[in-house]
Amino acid sequence: MKNLLRLFIFAIIILLGGLGVTAVFADEGANFSLQTLSSEAVPQNQSYYILQGQSGATLENMIRVVNAGTAAGSVILYTVDMTTGQTGGSVFRLRDDPQEVVGSWITLAASELTLAAGESRDVPFSVTIPADARAGHHLGGIVAEAVELTEVANANDGADSASFQVKVQSRNAMAVQVNLPGAVVEQIDVLGITAGGQGGHQTLVIGMSNSGNVMLKPTGHLMVSDEEGQQVQNLQFSMDTFLPETAIDYPMYVENEALAAGEYLADLTLQYGEGQESTQQLSFTITEAQVSQVFESRAALDAPASATGNAAEQGMPWQNLALGGLVAFNVALVFGLVFYRRRKQALLQR
């Protein structure tokens, strides 16, 4: 019965999460964060470090490490480079990734701290810029990683000591951007286009590289034509930050109707920076094997029901059926737990 109770609790947590219901989170243990310290180089309203420097110079700064948790704990500090995420936006590299830019320029005065609950510590750090560093934007970061795993969820029966716990590795990062003077170069190179996707979602993937020296936020327009010259896709997109000297494969979902196997032409227009615009025509092929990979062995979809039809005519969408099933299952589980507890109490009173 104890194992059955654990199963019930586990299922309830998973299903409530799927329904958008928040689980009970523990607020115990150490909880570390990083904060900027206001200075002439870092205004009070600035949420990360944006440092103006010169090639060959060394910049001195401080960062605050805070334990906002309810218990003492230890934290390790280290530096990383930043790169561009698959759909744009700057992301922190991992601890073991090679450091080639700002991550290798930063030196921290401490690499590990132990802080009491509510305690903070200011840690000096220096940024040594190489003499041959290029002009423009450079991004890296400082990471605070808790030494111990933190319990974030706990559901227990009390009387039977059954429990379900989740532990996570806490990791908090602060960006450090270094701007160096010189000629600004805004340039995005298009490397090609390929078709892809999976699970019934077909994509067109554009290879792009920011070969300039500043961060950009491109917008674009992609028109796709088939072998007969008929337009089959007309896609607009807007990217988040694209870091210099990084490359990505940017995915866009095919809309309305999937593309069949065949030859296609894609007309791509990009706008970015201060009035920069580029246009290119790219060709790509979709094979039967690629179509099969995306859609596997799925049967053709039924025609959509009329938007004005009643629920009985339209039928219930599978999402609603699934949702209803989950709700019913949760209710059954809860009643099962109540029945178990009452049964247990009755047995104890005999």
N, C-alpha and C positions, 0 to 999 in steps of 0.2 A: 504493500500500500504506500510505503514511503517513496518508492521509486515512481509509482503512479502519480503521486502528488508533485514530485519534481517535474515530471513530464507535463502535468497540467500547467504549472507555473511558467515553465519555459515556453509552452505554446501560447499562453496568454500574452507574455511579453512580446514575442515575435509578432503575433497577430495584431496586437494593439499598435505596435510600431508601424505595421503595414497600413493601418487605418488612420495614421496620422495622430495617434494619441501618444502623448509623451510619457515615457516610463518614469519611475521615481528615481531620481539621481541623488547619490550621496554627496554631501558637501564636506567630506572629511579628507584630511591629508593635506600635503603641501600643494600649492598651486602657483606656479611662477609666471611672471610676465616681465616684459621689457618696456621701458619708458625713455623718451628723449629728455634731455635736460636743456632747458632754455638757455641760450647764449646769443652772442652777436651773430654767430654762424647758423644757429638753429632758432628761428622765431618760436614764440610760445604756441602758436596755432599749427605748427608743423608736426605731423604725426610720424615722420621718419627723417633720417639725416640726408640733407642735400648740401654737399660741401663743394665750395668753389676752390679749385687748387691750381697748381702749376706743375708741369713736368719736373721731376727731381725734388719736389718739395715734400715736407712731412707735416701733416695736419694732426693736431692734438684735440681730443674730445673726451666726453664722459657719457656713460650710459648707466641707467638705473635698473637694477634687478630687484624685483619685488616678489615676496612670498605672500600672496593674498589668501592663502589657505588657512586651515584651522590647526595645522600641526607643523612642527619643524621638518625640514627636509634638505636634501642636497641637490644641487643643480650643476651641470657642466655647461661651459660656454665655449663656443667655437664659431668659426667663420665659414661662409660659403659664397660661391658666385651665384648670380641669378641668370635666368635664361627666359625664353619666350615659351609660353604654354602652347599646346596644339592649336587652340582656337584664338590665340592672342592672349595678352596679359602677361605680366612678369611673374615668374615663379622661382622659388628658392631651390637650388640644387641640394642633393643629399650630402650628408657628412663625408662620405667616402668618395664622392665625385672629385675629379681633378680640379684644382683651383688655378685659374689662369689670369684672373683680373683682380677685382677688388677683394675677393676672398683671400688672395695671397698678399694683398697690400696691407691688410689690417693686422695689428698686433695688440692682443688683449693683455691687460696687466694681471688678470686672474683667469684661470681656466676652470676652476671649480669653487663653489661656495656652499656653505651650510647656513641656512637662515631660519630663524624662529618664525612662528606664525605672526604675520603682520610686519615682519622686519624687512628692510630694504638696504641695499648696498650700492654705492656709486663706484663703478669700475672704469678707470681710465682706459682709453684705447688710442692708438696712433694709426694714421694712414700714410704709409710711405709710398709716394708715387714714383714709378720708374722714370728715368731721364728720357727714355724713348717712348713713353706712353703717347698714344695718338690723341688728337683733339676730340672733343665731343663728350658724350655721356658714357659713364661706366657704372655698372650696378653690381652690388654684392650685398651681404647681410651678416648680421650677428644672430646666433641661435642660442636660446636657453633651453636645455633639455633636462627634464627631471631624471634623477638617477633611479628612483624607484617607480614601479608601476602604480597607477592610481585607480582605486575602485570607484567606478562611476555609476553602477547600478546595483541594487540589492533588493531582492524580493524574498521574504522568508515567512514561514508559517508560524513562527514563534513556538507553539506548543510542540511541534515535531522537528524543529531545527532544520527544516528543509530550506535551502536557499539557492539562488542563482545570482552569480556575480560576473561583472565585466570589468576588466582592467585594461587601461590604455597607457601608452607612453606619451606624456605631455611634452609638447614641443612648441615653443613660441619664438617667432623670428621678427627681427627689425631690419628694414632695408637701409642700406647706406649707398647713396648716389654721389658720385664724384664727377663734377663737370670741369673739363679742361678747355681753355681758350684755343681758338684757331678757326679756320674756315669750316663752315657747316656744309656737310654733304648729305643730301637727302636722296636716297636711291633704293628702290626695291626691284629686284630681279625676279622674273617669273621663270621657273625651271621646267615647267611642264604640267600636264593634267592627265589624270588617270581615273578610271571608274573603280568603285569599290563598294563596300557595305556588307551588312550581314543581318540576319534575323528579319528579312523582309524590308529593310531600310536601305535603299540604294543611295550612294553618295558619289559626288564628283570631287576629287581631291586635287588641289592646286599646290604645287611645290613653289615656295617663295623664299627669298633670302633678302634680308636687310643688309645690303652691302655698304650703306652709308655709315655715319658716325653719330647719329642722333636717334632718339626714340620717335616712332611714328605710329599713327592710328589710321590705317588705310580704310577706305570705303571702296566698294567695287560693284560692277555690273557684269554678269555673265549671261550671254545668249548662246544657246546651243541649237545647231541645225543638223538634220539628218542628211542622208545621201541624196535625197530629192530636193534639198534646200528648204525644207519646211522647218519652221522654228518649233522646237519641242520643249525647250526650257528657257525661262526668262527670270533669272535669279539676281536679287540684290543682297549685298552683305556689308556688314560693318564690323571691323576687327577692333579688338582692344590693343593695348600697347605692344608694339613690335620692337624688340630691343636690337640695337646695332650689332652686327657681326653674329647674328643667329639666323637659322633657317628652320622652316616648319612645313609640314604638309597640312594645308588648311582644308578641312572637309566641309562640304555643303550638301544638304539633303536634296535629292531629286523630288520635285513637287508634282502633285496631281496624278501623273501617270508614269510608271516606270519606263526606262529606256530599254528597248529590245537589243539583241545582238546586232551589231552593224558598225559602220564607219560614221564618225561625227566630226563636225567643226565647231569650235568654241571661240567666240569673240569676247575677249576679256578687256575691260576698262578699269583702271585703278586710279584713284585720286588720293593724294597724301601730301603731308608737309605744307609748305607755303606755295600752294597753287601748282604742285607737281601733278602731271597726268601722263599715263602711259596706256597704249592700246596694243594688243597682240591677238593674232589668230592662231589657235592651237588645234591640232587634230588628235583624236584618240579613237580607240577601238574597244568595243565591248564584245566579248566572246560568249558563246553559249555556256562555257564552263563558268564564267564570271556570273552570269545570270543565275545559273543553278546554285552557285555558292551563296548568293545573296538570298534567294528565295527558297532554297533547298527543295523539299518535296511538298510544299504547301499547296493546298487546293485553291482554286480561284475563289475570290471573294464574291459573296452575293451582292446584288445591286442594292444600294442604300434605300431604306424605307423612306416614304414621303415625310417631309418635315411636318405636314399638316395632319397626318394620320394619327389615330388614337393609339394608346399603348398596346391594346390587344392586337391591333393590326400590325403594328411595327414589331412586336416582340420586345423582350427586355434585352438591352445590350449585354454582352458578356461581362463588361466591367461591372455593371450593376448586379449581375448574378453573382460574380465573384465577391463583390462587396457585401451583398446580402448573405452569402454563405459564410463569410468571415465573421460578420456580426452574429449570425446564428450560432456559429461554432464557439465564439467567445461567450455568449449567453449560456450555452450548454456547459462549457467549462466552469463558469462561475457557479452555476447550480450544482455541478458535480462537486466542487470544493465545499460548498455550503452543506450538501448532503453528507460528505465525508466527515466534516467537522462535527455535525450533529450526531452522526452515527458513532463517532469516536467518544463524544461526551456521554452518550447513552450507555455505551459499554463500560465507561469508567464509573458510572453511577450505580451499576449493578453490583 
